[in-house]
Amino acid sequence: MFIGVKKSIVMVLSILLVTISPTFTLAQSIHYETPFDGIDYSRSDHIRIFIDGQELELDVAPRISGGRTLVPMRAIFEEFGLTVNWNEEDRTVTGEGVGLIVKFGIDSNQATVNGLVHTLDTPAMIVDGRTMVPLRFLSEVLGYNVVWVGDSQMILLSKEPIIEWRYGGFEAAKPYREYEYMYYNGEVTSEFRYTGTFKDVQHIDLYDKNGRIIPNVPDFKVNEYSYLWSNKSPFEGKTWWIHRDQLEKTRSISVISESEGMEQISMVQLEAYETVGGYVRITVREHLFDLQLWKDLIGSPDSKYASAINPELFDETEIPAYDTILRVTVGEGLEGYIPLKGLKGTIVEPDRESIYTYLEKDPTTLFNWDRMTWNRLDRELPWVGMTSDMLLVKLKESPDQTAKITTEFSVLELWVYQHEYGDVIYYFDDGVLVNMW
């Protein structure tokens, strides 16, 4: 059973606990059992009244008038141990107890307590033939503490301080324990206790459009992030045909070998997975941050990840795009990983001066060229007779300058590529290369 806890005792305990340790709480050492433990805080369609934890059964529902709760006179007087008297002549109702006489006048904003006059916010009144009296005034006159729980539409009454434990939420970190806050006469305190319930939490990776990741965000915290973050990576599910030169330049593909662990794929191996013209189909299966994978694939010694051991340290921490990793399928079935920074200049921060470093469609459907032509583009220098599209695919750069002359018979174009060692000029007649120097 609950033994009344005086306010002064609670205050002294709280002061002592704060003095001893800022992380030690009353709720962790003392679990008050109160008459109000176990009451149902779910909202009802009518006002409920609890006296020392027991719900008062009323034959007429309480009602609100002028911001005050009115309750049926006879039921509440008898619950409080008062004898009820009704005077029809002056339309007053009197409750008498040991050393106490309380009198209400119907529709009067005055009441008397042992002969002393008190002004009421809301008068007693007759509703549907039943006399209704203001509960708070009567309760306080009788020495009761009164707490109104608006979200639940309930009133709590007790002559002892009203101590409750109300739902507080779940911890923001593992193991996500449910806790309750202690309320003292309707006011929340800093004391809390665990209920023994654990939240079944799903963890979600959040992404922005540039490839940054916030890993392992608990599902109940996702809404705390702005609209810039989504649970869908901008890369996942995408397929590109990326030219071998881009992959070779960054040495960025690694694959998990069933027998030997993480291995770098050589360019010789990669050729077996090419479509045509040096293009390799890459399909992104997953976009992730994994500490051990980061060490295996990127492993910058001056990074904050280099000396880290516990991957959970980076949960809910923003990971830069270039420290994230793509799990991919290469060609028809080779499974591998590509650090996102290895694709800079292609799918990530595309180089505006470069073109055809990657394609979003199968090159065999994008250009109607036979395989021999694709092989020449991949292996040979530019040749007379190739088209302007072929030259662009071959060089993967747009010209620095162009000049066009349209005649009655053809369209003549000069493309100039500027290099440190000198300019290279290509001369086209109706889109076909006829000379270069």
Buried (B, 14 or more C-beta within 10 A) or exposed (E): EBEEBEEEEBEEBBEEBEEEEEEEBBBEEEEBEBBBBEBEEEEEEEBBBBBBBEEBEBEBEBBEBEEBBBBBBBBBBEBBEBEBEEEEEEBBBBBBEEEBBBBBBBEBEEBBBEEEEEEBEBBBBEEEEBBBBBBBBBBEBBEBBBBBBEEBBBBBBBEBBBBBBBEBEBBEEEEBBBBBBBBBBEEEBEBBBBBEEBBEBEEBBBBBEEBBBBBBBBEBBBEEBEEEBBEEBBBBEBBBBBBBEBBBEBEBBBBBEEEEEBBEBEEEBBEEBBBBBBBBBBBBEBBBBBBEBBBBBBEEEEBEBEEBEEBEEBBBEEBBBBBBBBBBBBBEEBEBBBBBBBBBBBBBBBEEEBBBBBBEEBBBEBBEBEEEBBEBBBEEEBEEEBBBEBBBBBBBBBBEEEEEEEEEEEEBBBBEBEEEEEEBBBBBBEEBBEEBE
